[in-house]
Each structure stands twice: as C-alpha cells, then as structure tokens.
C-alpha cells in the first residue's frame, strides 16, 4: 500500500467519523443562569480567603470591607475570573509535573551513584 492510498483512507475515515457528530442545541435558561451568578457573593468566606493575600496589609484585616476600593474589586475580579482559574489549574498541573520529574531525576541519579562512584 502506498503512502497516498493510506493517506486517502485515513482522510476518508476521519471525515466519516466527523460526519457522525451531532449538535444538540439547548435553550439558555435565564432563571438558572441568574441563580448561578447570584451565588457569587462578595461576602463569601471562601472568596475572602482567596482575596486576602492579595490585599495590602492595612486592608486585609476585615472581610467584607465597609467600602470597596480599586484594590478589593481588582482582587475579587482576579479571583472570580474563570479564564484565570483555568490558567491557575494548568500552572498547578505543570508545577506538579516538574516536581515529579525532579523527584524521578533525583531518584535516578541516586541509583547511578550507587552503581558507579559519583563525581560530586
């Protein structure tokens, strides 16, 4: 079988499988969407725990503050932004992968040192 034939068969199989995908539209429920967004409150204790490390020391004492300034609103916007939450999760995953890789490297180098004398 030549490369051109294999590529043609692969394209046909891909197009066949993609042609089977369907889209099911769902109407947006305004009441449910409103209820979801109303669960995000500025006096939420978990939000306070997330936001307090980003506030200046003079503002980090009480939550919710008596009046919201730029610093408080900016910290809340950063904490509630779903794109930033996704980026934080990806960064945590990357940090975990690097930590695992370093642990594996240290374990592997200690095995090498046992097998042959280390230079260090």
Secondary structure as UniProt FT lines:
FT   HELIX           3..19
FT   HELIX           30..38
FT   TURN            42..43
FT   HELIX           45..51
FT   HELIX           52..54
FT   TURN            57..59
FT   HELIX           70..80
FT   HELIX           82..115
//
